[in-house]
Amino acid sequence: MNGLRQAWLVARREMRERSRSRAFSASVVLMIVAVAAVLVLPALLKPDGTRDIGVTGPAPTALAATIGQQARAAGITARVHPYASLGPGEQAVRDGRLDVLVAGAQRLKWRGQPDEQLKAVVTGAIQLATVRERAGTAGISPGALAALLAPVSVTSVQLGSVPGRSPGDETAVLIMTGVLFFGISVFGQMVLTGVLEEKASRVVEVLLARIPARTLLAGKITGIGLLGLAQLGLTALAALVAVAAMPSIDVPAVRSTVLAWALIWFVLGYALYATVYGALGSLGSRVEDAQSVAGPVMIAMVVAYFASFLMIGQPDSAAAKAISYFPLTAPMAMPGRIAMGATAWWEPVAAAALTLAAIAGLVRLAGHVYTSAILHSGSALSLRDVWSHEAGTATTGTDLAGHRMLVSVLTGAGVILGVAVAVFTHDVIIGVTAGAGFIAVATQMVRLWSRRTGPPVAHR
């Protein structure tokens, strides 16, 4: 049986076993309900725009019809109720059955604070109806009056923080960036916990009797990735059903090419981070070791997300371009630049090529780590243990003073990096994010490297 066939068998096993778990079913239901709620609730809670308007006393003949016309122009549905006398009309306002009472075409009576939009609509209707009545008395034809009163067309344009892009585009980018971060993080950590669960239960020993370690890791990543795509597909279908059922839902328009690139970057980002999660997962021996062995990659993902989030408003900046090419941040930064129309056609292709090259290198490195550490039992290994085994050397101790010095040097480098980024981008927040992210990831890597010196690790 060749390697591809074996990897596919492992992938099918992952999809079958995980799709049957209660945790996966609960996560699917939770995502569908959350997406439906986010889309439907605002539409249900949005006011329907209907206003009840009472009219009493002497008034222009066409006042009721004019109020309806003015209300429709303002996006309001108006229901006009005539009252024979002032008393019943005022009582209707007090009871909440009327939003406003027009008394004698000269006074507006409200229950509380006037609604400024409705006030403008009714006042404009009174003025227009009165002018039409006076024009008829003066002998001005309706056609001539309509020409005199014809409104000037005025168009409203919403300006986004980026020239040429609307706030709707920026909203779509925010949503896509969040979905990419959530998907890559959740499914990457599923690979991490899957490796630790199989290692703790000794199932991996049975699997390795028939399948090479690298093939096992590749199959696990593929199976969970396909399951993740299916879950995102179900969530997208739920969103489409919600939009079809509620036409009043406001959904930012997204181009098909942007969605295609978002899917591509999800696959690339998942492949990159899941490979690292799988390799680091092999260092632990229990599910409880997940946080300690995968700390650096978790922090790197959070930093990548916030860096991409901060760059949405300035996608043409040098900092935005840099993080959209760097493999660790590209999966979340490049889709945003594409959606904001800030990339040439070749930029996403070049960034994808760089990310693929990084994935190829990580696959080779992760394969060494996974193969060396997957059969180890006991306390969690450090990368130094695995590296020493690969190099054929033994570790005799840990120079804590030296590592403290290294952490101090890296902290200083992070401060310098943060200051440089702040000066370069003219943004203190971006500088602090860059510096703090570098320090956090570097410190976690030092701890992961030198946490302890373990016994020789098995190699398959």
C-alpha positions in Angstrom: 0.0 0.0 0.0 1.5 3.3 -1.1 1.8 6.4 1.1 -1.1 8.3 -0.5 -3.4 5.4 0.0 -2.4 5.1 3.7 -2.7 8.8 4.3 -6.2 8.7 2.8 -7.2 5.8 5.0 -6.0 7.8 8.0 -7.9 10.9 6.8 -11.1 8.9 6.4 -10.7 7.5 9.9 -10.3 11.0 11.3 -13.4 12.3 9.5 -15.5 9.3 10.6 -14.4 9.3 14.2 -14.6 13.0 14.8 -17.8 13.6 12.9 -19.5 11.1 15.3 -18.2 12.8 18.4 -20.6 14.9 20.5 -18.1 17.8 20.7 -18.0 18.1 16.9 -21.8 17.9 16.6 -22.2 20.5 19.3 -19.7 22.8 17.6 -21.5 22.5 14.3 -24.9 23.3 15.9 -23.3 26.2 17.8 -21.7 27.7 14.7 -25.0 27.5 12.7 -27.1 28.9 15.5 -24.5 31.7 16.1 -24.4 32.7 12.4 -28.2 32.6 12.1 -28.6 34.7 15.3 -26.0 37.3 14.1 -27.8 37.7 10.8 -31.5 37.3 11.8 -31.7 39.0 15.2 -30.7 42.5 14.0 -33.3 42.2 11.2 -36.0 41.1 13.7 -35.1 43.8 16.2 -34.9 46.5 13.6 -37.9 48.9 13.8 -40.4 48.4 10.9 -40.5 52.1 10.1 -44.4 52.4 10.5 -45.7 55.6 12.1 -49.2 56.4 13.1 -50.1 60.0 12.5 -53.4 61.7 13.6 -55.0 64.7 11.8 -57.7 66.9 13.3 -59.0 70.4 12.8 -58.8 72.6 9.7 -56.2 71.3 7.3 -55.3 71.4 3.6 -57.4 68.9 1.6 -54.4 66.9 0.4 -52.5 66.8 3.7 -53.1 63.1 4.4 -51.9 62.1 0.9 -48.9 64.5 1.1 -47.9 63.0 4.5 -47.9 59.6 2.9 -45.7 60.7 0.0 -43.2 62.5 2.2 -43.0 59.5 4.6 -42.3 57.1 1.7 -39.6 59.4 0.4 -38.0 59.2 3.9 -38.3 55.4 4.1 -41.2 55.5 6.6 -44.5 53.8 6.3 -47.1 56.3 7.5 -50.7 55.5 8.6 -52.9 58.7 8.8 -55.9 58.6 11.1 -58.5 61.5 10.9 -60.1 62.6 14.1 -63.3 64.7 14.3 -62.2 66.6 17.4 -59.0 67.4 19.3 -59.9 65.4 22.5 -59.9 61.9 21.1 -56.8 62.6 19.1 -54.9 63.8 22.2 -56.1 60.7 24.1 -54.8 58.5 21.3 -51.4 60.1 21.7 -51.5 59.6 25.5 -52.4 55.9 25.0 -49.5 55.3 22.6 -51.8 54.6 19.6 -50.5 57.7 17.8 -46.9 58.8 17.4 -48.0 62.4 16.7 -51.2 64.4 16.3 -51.4 67.2 13.7 -53.8 69.8 15.2 -55.2 72.4 12.7 -52.1 72.0 10.5 -50.2 74.2 12.9 -49.4 72.2 16.0 -47.8 68.9 16.5 -48.6 67.1 19.7 -46.3 64.3 21.1 -46.5 61.9 24.0 -42.9 62.6 24.9 -39.8 63.9 23.2 -40.5 64.6 19.5 -39.2 62.2 16.9 -37.0 64.6 14.8 -37.3 62.5 11.6 -41.0 62.2 11.9 -41.3 65.9 12.8 -39.4 66.9 9.6 -41.6 64.6 7.5 -44.9 66.0 8.9 -43.7 69.6 8.9 -42.6 69.3 5.3 -45.9 67.7 4.3 -47.8 70.5 5.9 -45.8 73.1 4.1 -46.1 71.4 0.7 -49.8 70.8 1.1 -50.4 74.4 2.1 -48.3 75.7 -0.9 -50.3 73.6 -3.3 -53.6 74.8 -1.9 -52.5 78.4 -2.1 -51.2 77.9 -5.6 -54.5 76.5 -6.7 -56.3 79.6 -5.2 -53.8 81.9 -7.1 -54.5 80.1 -10.4 -51.1 78.4 -10.8 -51.5 75.2 -12.7 -50.4 71.9 -11.0 -47.8 71.4 -13.8 -46.1 74.7 -13.3 -46.2 74.3 -9.5 -44.6 70.8 -9.9 -41.8 72.2 -12.0 -41.2 74.9 -9.4 -41.2 72.5 -6.5 -39.3 69.6 -8.3 -36.6 68.4 -5.8 -32.9 68.4 -6.6 -31.5 64.9 -6.6 -28.8 64.6 -3.9 -26.8 61.4 -3.6 -25.2 60.2 -0.4 -21.9 58.4 -0.5 -20.4 56.6 2.5 -16.6 57.1 2.8 -14.6 54.3 4.2 -11.2 54.7 5.8 -9.6 53.6 2.5 -10.2 55.7 -0.7 -12.4 53.9 -3.1 -13.8 51.4 -0.6 -17.0 51.7 1.3 -17.7 50.8 5.0 -19.5 47.7 3.6 -16.2 46.5 2.2 -14.4 47.0 5.5 -17.2 45.1 7.3 -16.8 42.2 4.9 -13.1 42.2 5.6 -13.6 42.2 9.3 -16.0 39.2 9.1 -13.7 37.3 6.8 -10.6 37.9 8.9 -12.5 36.7 12.0 -13.8 33.6 10.3 -10.3 32.7 8.9 -8.8 33.1 12.4 -11.5 31.1 14.1 -11.4 28.3 11.5 -7.6 27.9 11.4 -7.3 28.1 15.1 -10.1 25.6 15.9 -9.2 23.0 13.4 -5.5 23.4 14.0 -6.0 22.7 17.7 -8.1 19.7 16.8 -5.0 18.3 15.2 -3.1 19.1 18.4 -5.5 17.4 20.7 -6.0 14.5 18.3 -2.2 13.7 18.4 -2.2 14.0 22.2 -5.3 11.8 22.7 -3.9 9.0 20.5 -0.5 9.3 22.2 -2.1 9.1 25.7 -4.3 6.2 24.8 -1.5 4.3 23.1 -3.6 4.0 19.9 -0.7 5.6 18.0 1.5 2.6 18.8 -1.0 0.3 17.0 -1.2 2.7 14.0 2.5 3.0 13.7 2.8 -0.7 13.4 1.3 -0.4 9.9 1.7 3.2 8.9 4.9 5.4 8.9 4.8 8.4 11.3 4.9 11.1 8.6 2.0 9.4 6.7 0.0 9.2 9.9 0.5 12.9 10.6 -0.3 13.9 7.0 -3.5 11.8 7.0 -4.6 13.4 10.3 -4.1 16.9 9.0 -5.9 16.1 5.8 -8.9 14.5 7.5 -9.5 17.2 10.0 -9.0 19.9 7.3 -11.7 18.3 5.1 -14.0 18.0 8.1 -13.3 21.7 8.8 -14.2 22.7 5.3 -17.4 20.7 5.5 -18.3 22.5 8.8 -17.6 25.9 7.2 -19.7 24.9 4.2 -22.6 24.0 6.5 -22.3 27.3 8.3 -22.2 29.2 5.0 -25.3 27.3 3.9 -27.1 28.3 7.1 -26.2 31.9 6.4 -27.6 31.7 2.9 -30.8 30.2 4.2 -31.1 33.0 6.8 -30.6 35.7 4.1 -33.1 34.1 1.8 -35.7 33.8 4.6 -35.1 37.4 5.8 -34.8 39.8 2.8 -34.3 42.7 5.3 -30.9 41.3 6.4 -28.1 43.6 5.4 -25.2 41.5 4.1 -22.0 43.2 2.8 -21.4 42.4 -0.8 -18.3 40.4 -1.5 -16.9 39.6 -4.9 -16.6 36.0 -6.0 -12.8 36.3 -6.5 -12.4 37.5 -2.9 -14.4 34.5 -1.6 -12.3 32.2 -3.8 -9.0 33.7 -2.4 -10.4 33.5 1.1 -11.0 29.7 0.6 -7.5 29.3 -0.8 -5.9 31.1 2.2 -7.9 29.1 4.7 -6.5 25.9 3.2 -3.0 27.4 3.2 -3.2 28.8 6.7 -4.7 25.6 8.0 -2.0 23.5 6.4 0.7 25.7 7.8 -0.5 25.9 11.4 -1.9 22.4 11.6 1.5 21.0 10.6 3.1 22.9 13.5 0.3 21.9 15.9 0.8 18.2 15.0 4.6 18.3 15.5 4.4 20.2 18.8 1.6 17.9 20.0 3.9 14.9 19.7 6.2 16.5 22.4 3.5 16.1 25.0 2.1 12.9 26.5 -1.3 14.0 27.8 -4.1 16.3 26.6 -3.2 18.6 29.5 0.2 19.3 27.9 -1.5 21.1 25.0 -1.1 24.6 26.3 2.5 24.1 27.3 3.8 22.5 24.0 1.7 24.7 21.6 2.2 28.1 23.4 4.3 29.7 20.7 2.0 28.8 17.8 -1.1 30.0 19.7 0.5 33.3 20.5 1.7 33.6 16.9 -1.8 33.1 15.6 -3.3 35.8 17.9 -0.5 38.2 16.9 -1.2 37.5 13.2 -4.9 38.1 13.7 -4.5 41.5 15.5 -1.8 42.6 13.0 -4.2 41.8 10.1 -7.0 43.6 12.0 -5.0 46.7 12.5 -4.0 46.9 8.9 -7.5 46.8 7.4 -7.7 50.6 7.4 -4.4 51.0 5.6 -4.0 48.1 3.2 -1.6 50.0 0.9 0.9 50.7 3.7 4.4 49.0 3.8 3.5 47.3 7.0 0.3 45.8 5.5 2.3 44.5 2.5 5.0 43.0 4.7 2.6 41.0 6.9 0.6 39.9 3.8 3.8 38.2 2.4 5.1 36.8 5.7 3.9 33.1 5.8 2.7 33.2 9.4 0.5 36.3 8.9 -0.3 36.0 5.2 -3.4 33.7 5.6 -5.2 36.4 7.5 -3.6 39.6 6.1 -3.6 38.9 2.4 -7.4 38.2 2.0 -8.1 41.5 3.6 -5.9 43.4 1.2 -7.5 41.5 -1.7 -11.0 42.5 -0.5 -10.0 46.1 -0.1 -8.7 46.2 -3.7 -5.1 47.0 -2.6 -3.3 44.2 -4.5 -2.0 43.7 -8.0 -2.9 40.4 -9.6 0.4 38.9 -8.9 0.7 39.7 -5.2 -1.6 37.0 -3.9 0.1 34.5 -6.2 3.5 35.5 -4.9 2.4 35.4 -1.3 0.8 32.0 -1.8 4.0 30.7 -3.3 6.0 31.9 -0.3 3.5 30.3 2.1 3.6 27.0 0.1 7.4 27.0 0.4 7.2 27.6 4.1 4.7 24.7 4.4 7.1 22.4 2.5 9.9 23.3 4.9 7.6 22.9 8.0 6.4 19.5 6.7 10.0 18.3 6.6 10.9 19.7 10.0 7.6 18.6 11.6 8.1 15.1 10.2 11.4 14.9 12.1 9.9 16.1 15.3 6.8 14.0 15.1 8.7 10.8 14.1 11.2 11.3 17.0 8.8 12.2 19.7 5.5 10.4 19.0 6.5 7.2 20.8 7.9 8.9 23.8 6.0 8.5 27.1 6.4 10.3 30.4 6.9 14.0 30.9 6.7 16.4 28.0 9.8 16.7 25.8 11.5 19.8 24.8 12.6 20.7 21.3 16.2 20.4 22.6 15.6 16.8 23.4 14.4 16.0 19.9 17.2 18.1 18.3 19.8 16.3 20.4 18.5 13.0 19.3 18.5 14.0 15.7 22.1 15.2 16.0 23.1 12.0 17.9 24.2 13.9 21.0 23.1 13.8 24.6 22.0 16.6 26.8 23.5 16.7 30.2 21.8 19.8 31.8 20.2 23.1 31.2 22.1 26.4 31.6 19.3 28.4 33.2 21.5 31.5 33.5 22.3 31.3 29.8 18.6 31.0 28.9 17.7 34.0 31.2 20.3 36.0 29.3 18.9 34.9 26.0 15.4 35.9 27.1 16.7 39.3 28.2 18.4 39.8 24.8 15.2 38.8 22.9 13.2 41.1 25.1 15.5 44.0 24.2 15.3 43.0 20.5 11.5 43.0 20.8 11.5 46.5 22.3 13.8 47.8 19.5 11.5 46.1 16.9 8.4 47.7 18.4 10.0 51.2 18.4 11.2 50.7 14.8 7.8 49.5 13.6 6.0 52.4 15.5 8.4 54.9 13.8 8.1 53.3 10.4 4.3 53.0 10.5 3.6 56.2 12.5 1.3 54.1 14.7 2.2 53.4 18.3 -0.5 50.6 18.7 1.0 48.7 15.7 4.5 49.1 17.2 3.4 47.8 20.6 1.6 44.8 19.0 4.7 43.9 16.9 7.1 44.2 19.8 4.9 42.4 22.3 4.2 39.7 19.8 7.8 39.1 19.1 8.7 39.0 22.8 5.9 36.6 23.6 6.6 34.2 20.8 10.4 34.3 21.4 10.0 33.7 25.1 7.7 30.7 24.5 10.1 29.3 22.0 13.0 29.5 24.5 10.9 27.7 27.1 9.8 25.1 24.6 13.4 24.5 23.6 14.9 24.3 27.1 12.1 23.3 29.4 13.8 20.2 30.5 16.3 17.6 29.3 14.5 14.3 28.9 15.6 10.8 28.4 16.5 9.6 24.9 13.5 9.7 22.6 12.5 6.8 20.5 12.9 7.1 16.7 10.9 5.2 14.2 
